[in-house]
Amino acid sequence: MIFWGTRCYSLWFLRNKLVHDDAFVMPMNPCTKIKRKIHHYDFVANMVLVNTSPMTVIEEIRWLPPNMGWIQLNMDDASKQGKVAGCDGVFRGGTESGFVVFRRV
C-alpha cells in the first residue's frame, strides 16, 4: 500500500511540476527516480533507530521560603487555543503555614 501511495504521489508531483513550473525539466527516466524513492523509503522504514540522547534526569523540586520580609508567588495557568482558561497560585511568606491560595477560572 505504501508503494502504491508513493508511486501515485510521485506521478502527481511530476505532473504538477510539468504543468505549473516553467523552469521544471522532466527527469530522463522518471520511473527509475520513483523506484529509487520507493527503495529509499523502504530502507528508512526498516531501519532500527537507536536513541543516542542522554538519559533524562529527574530532579526533585521543592518549595524554598523567600528571604525575610518578602512574599513569594507560585502560580500555574492553563490555556486552550491561546486563550487563558484558568489560573491558580499561592502567596507565601517566610513560613510554610502562612499562605493565601487563589483561583481564577
C-alpha atoms as an extended CHARMM CRD file, in Angstrom:
* protein
*
       105  EXT
         1         1  MET       CA              0.0000000000        0.0000000000        0.0000000000  PROA      1               0.0000000000
         2         2  ILE       CA              2.8390000000        2.4060000000        0.8300000000  PROA      2               0.0000000000
         3         3  PHE       CA              4.4800000000        1.7060000000       -2.5230000000  PROA      3               0.0000000000
         4         4  TRP       CA              1.2280000000        2.4200000000       -4.3650000000  PROA      4               0.0000000000
         5         5  GLY       CA              0.8130000000        5.7230000000       -2.4950000000  PROA      5               0.0000000000
         6         6  THR       CA              4.4340000000        6.7100000000       -3.1660000000  PROA      6               0.0000000000
         7         7  ARG       CA              4.0380000000        5.9630000000       -6.8850000000  PROA      7               0.0000000000
         8         8  CYS       CA              0.7870000000        7.9340000000       -7.1290000000  PROA      8               0.0000000000
         9         9  TYR       CA              2.2180000000       10.8830000000       -5.2220000000  PROA      9               0.0000000000
        10        10  SER       CA              5.3980000000       10.9040000000       -7.3370000000  PROA      10              0.0000000000
        11        11  LEU       CA              3.4600000000       10.8470000000      -10.6140000000  PROA      11              0.0000000000
        12        12  TRP       CA              1.1130000000       13.5770000000       -9.3570000000  PROA      12              0.0000000000
        13        13  PHE       CA              4.0960000000       15.6910000000       -8.2160000000  PROA      13              0.0000000000
        14        14  LEU       CA              5.9200000000       15.3270000000      -11.5540000000  PROA      14              0.0000000000
        15        15  ARG       CA              2.7510000000       16.1340000000      -13.4930000000  PROA      15              0.0000000000
        16        16  ASN       CA              2.0970000000       19.2960000000      -11.4280000000  PROA      16              0.0000000000
        17        17  LYS       CA              5.7050000000       20.4520000000      -11.7620000000  PROA      17              0.0000000000
        18        18  LEU       CA              5.4830000000       19.9450000000      -15.5320000000  PROA      18              0.0000000000
        19        19  VAL       CA              2.1860000000       21.8310000000      -15.8290000000  PROA      19              0.0000000000
        20        20  HSD       CA              2.8030000000       24.6640000000      -13.3360000000  PROA      20              0.0000000000
        21        21  ASP       CA              6.5750000000       25.2300000000      -13.1610000000  PROA      21              0.0000000000
        22        22  ASP       CA              8.0250000000       26.7310000000      -16.3330000000  PROA      22              0.0000000000
        23        23  ALA       CA             11.6100000000       26.0810000000      -15.1510000000  PROA      23              0.0000000000
        24        24  PHE       CA             10.9870000000       22.3730000000      -14.4390000000  PROA      24              0.0000000000
        25        25  VAL       CA             12.8160000000       19.8150000000      -16.5700000000  PROA      25              0.0000000000
        26        26  MET       CA             11.3800000000       16.2980000000      -16.5890000000  PROA      26              0.0000000000
        27        27  PRO       CA             13.9190000000       13.6640000000      -15.4560000000  PROA      27              0.0000000000
        28        28  MET       CA             15.2950000000       11.4330000000      -18.2270000000  PROA      28              0.0000000000
        29        29  ASN       CA             13.7880000000        8.3220000000      -16.6550000000  PROA      29              0.0000000000
        30        30  PRO       CA             11.0370000000        9.1960000000      -14.1540000000  PROA      30              0.0000000000
        31        31  CYS       CA             10.2760000000        5.5140000000      -13.4440000000  PROA      31              0.0000000000
        32        32  THR       CA             13.8380000000        4.9390000000      -12.1950000000  PROA      32              0.0000000000
        33        33  LYS       CA             13.5910000000        8.0340000000       -9.9990000000  PROA      33              0.0000000000
        34        34  ILE       CA             10.3040000000        6.8070000000       -8.4960000000  PROA      34              0.0000000000
        35        35  LYS       CA             11.7530000000        3.3110000000       -7.8960000000  PROA      35              0.0000000000
        36        36  ARG       CA             14.7520000000        4.8790000000       -6.0910000000  PROA      36              0.0000000000
        37        37  LYS       CA             12.3900000000        6.8880000000       -3.9140000000  PROA      37              0.0000000000
        38        38  ILE       CA             10.4430000000        3.7230000000       -3.0080000000  PROA      38              0.0000000000
        39        39  HSD       CA             13.6390000000        1.7830000000       -2.1970000000  PROA      39              0.0000000000
        40        40  HSD       CA             14.9030000000        4.6730000000       -0.0690000000  PROA      40              0.0000000000
        41        41  TYR       CA             11.5850000000        4.8480000000        1.7940000000  PROA      41              0.0000000000
        42        42  ASP       CA             11.6250000000        1.0760000000        2.3740000000  PROA      42              0.0000000000
        43        43  PHE       CA             15.2300000000        1.2360000000        3.6430000000  PROA      43              0.0000000000
        44        44  VAL       CA             14.4550000000        4.0640000000        6.0790000000  PROA      44              0.0000000000
        45        45  ALA       CA             11.2020000000        2.4400000000        7.2400000000  PROA      45              0.0000000000
        46        46  ASN       CA             13.0580000000       -0.7770000000        8.1530000000  PROA      46              0.0000000000
        47        47  MET       CA             15.9540000000        0.8770000000        9.9850000000  PROA      47              0.0000000000
        48        48  VAL       CA             16.3910000000        0.2090000000       13.6750000000  PROA      48              0.0000000000
        49        49  LEU       CA             16.6550000000        3.5740000000       15.3620000000  PROA      49              0.0000000000
        50        50  VAL       CA             18.9340000000        3.9160000000       18.3730000000  PROA      50              0.0000000000
        51        51  ASN       CA             18.3140000000        6.6360000000       20.9200000000  PROA      51              0.0000000000
        52        52  THR       CA             21.6140000000        8.4540000000       21.4080000000  PROA      52              0.0000000000
        53        53  SER       CA             20.2090000000       11.2650000000       23.5420000000  PROA      53              0.0000000000
        54        54  PRO       CA             21.3570000000       11.4460000000       27.1560000000  PROA      54              0.0000000000
        55        55  MET       CA             19.2090000000        9.8610000000       29.8190000000  PROA      55              0.0000000000
        56        56  THR       CA             16.5410000000       12.0070000000       31.4110000000  PROA      56              0.0000000000
        57        57  VAL       CA             17.5000000000       13.2900000000       34.8320000000  PROA      57              0.0000000000
        58        58  ILE       CA             14.7030000000       13.5980000000       37.3520000000  PROA      58              0.0000000000
        59        59  GLU       CA             15.2990000000       16.3270000000       39.8850000000  PROA      59              0.0000000000
        60        60  GLU       CA             13.1420000000       16.8950000000       42.9390000000  PROA      60              0.0000000000
        61        61  ILE       CA             11.9440000000       20.4740000000       43.1700000000  PROA      61              0.0000000000
        62        62  ARG       CA             10.6900000000       21.7120000000       46.4910000000  PROA      62              0.0000000000
        63        63  TRP       CA              9.4800000000       24.9700000000       47.9250000000  PROA      63              0.0000000000
        64        64  LEU       CA             12.0990000000       27.2210000000       49.4600000000  PROA      64              0.0000000000
        65        65  PRO       CA             10.9530000000       30.0960000000       51.6440000000  PROA      65              0.0000000000
        66        66  PRO       CA             11.6280000000       33.6410000000       50.3950000000  PROA      66              0.0000000000
        67        67  ASN       CA             14.0440000000       35.9790000000       52.1350000000  PROA      67              0.0000000000
        68        68  MET       CA             12.7930000000       37.6690000000       55.3090000000  PROA      68              0.0000000000
        69        69  GLY       CA             10.3130000000       40.4480000000       54.5100000000  PROA      69              0.0000000000
        70        70  TRP       CA              9.4610000000       39.0730000000       51.0640000000  PROA      70              0.0000000000
        71        71  ILE       CA              6.3800000000       37.2320000000       49.7650000000  PROA      71              0.0000000000
        72        72  GLN       CA              6.7110000000       34.5080000000       47.1550000000  PROA      72              0.0000000000
        73        73  LEU       CA              4.1400000000       33.8120000000       44.4230000000  PROA      73              0.0000000000
        74        74  ASN       CA              3.9280000000       30.3320000000       42.8660000000  PROA      74              0.0000000000
        75        75  MET       CA              1.3510000000       30.1060000000       40.0900000000  PROA      75              0.0000000000
        76        76  ASP       CA              0.1570000000       27.9550000000       37.2200000000  PROA      76              0.0000000000
        77        77  ASP       CA             -2.1830000000       28.6130000000       34.3220000000  PROA      77              0.0000000000
        78        78  ALA       CA             -3.9660000000       26.6180000000       31.6670000000  PROA      78              0.0000000000
        79        79  SER       CA             -4.9890000000       27.6950000000       28.1960000000  PROA      79              0.0000000000
        80        80  LYS       CA             -6.7270000000       26.3440000000       25.1400000000  PROA      80              0.0000000000
        81        81  GLN       CA             -6.1190000000       27.6990000000       21.6490000000  PROA      81              0.0000000000
        82        82  GLY       CA             -4.2190000000       30.6870000000       23.0310000000  PROA      82              0.0000000000
        83        83  LYS       CA             -6.9950000000       31.7610000000       25.4110000000  PROA      83              0.0000000000
        84        84  VAL       CA             -6.4540000000       31.5600000000       29.1620000000  PROA      84              0.0000000000
        85        85  ALA       CA             -8.8650000000       29.0510000000       30.6650000000  PROA      85              0.0000000000
        86        86  GLY       CA             -7.8370000000       29.4800000000       34.2720000000  PROA      86              0.0000000000
        87        87  CYS       CA             -5.0300000000       30.0420000000       36.7080000000  PROA      87              0.0000000000
        88        88  ASP       CA             -4.2790000000       29.4220000000       40.3450000000  PROA      88              0.0000000000
        89        89  GLY       CA             -1.4830000000       30.1890000000       42.7090000000  PROA      89              0.0000000000
        90        90  VAL       CA             -0.1740000000       30.5010000000       46.2230000000  PROA      90              0.0000000000
        91        91  PHE       CA              1.2380000000       33.5530000000       48.0080000000  PROA      91              0.0000000000
        92        92  ARG       CA              3.6360000000       32.5170000000       50.7640000000  PROA      92              0.0000000000
        93        93  GLY       CA              5.6440000000       34.3420000000       53.3440000000  PROA      93              0.0000000000
        94        94  GLY       CA              8.6490000000       33.0820000000       55.2990000000  PROA      94              0.0000000000
        95        95  THR       CA              6.8410000000       30.0690000000       56.8070000000  PROA      95              0.0000000000
        96        96  GLU       CA              5.0750000000       27.1930000000       55.1150000000  PROA      96              0.0000000000
        97        97  SER       CA              1.9970000000       27.6380000000       57.3100000000  PROA      97              0.0000000000
        98        98  GLY       CA              1.2650000000       31.2550000000       56.3300000000  PROA      98              0.0000000000
        99        99  PHE       CA             -0.0940000000       31.2940000000       52.7810000000  PROA      99              0.0000000000
       100       100  VAL       CA             -3.0160000000       32.5070000000       50.6410000000  PROA      100             0.0000000000
       101       101  VAL       CA             -4.4480000000       30.4580000000       47.7580000000  PROA      101             0.0000000000
       102       102  PHE       CA             -6.2790000000       31.9540000000       44.7770000000  PROA      102             0.0000000000
       103       103  ARG       CA             -8.0040000000       30.5360000000       41.7130000000  PROA      103             0.0000000000
       104       104  ARG       CA             -9.4960000000       32.2030000000       38.6160000000  PROA      104             0.0000000000
       105       105  VAL       CA            -11.4620000000       30.2370000000       36.0350000000  PROA      105             0.0000000000
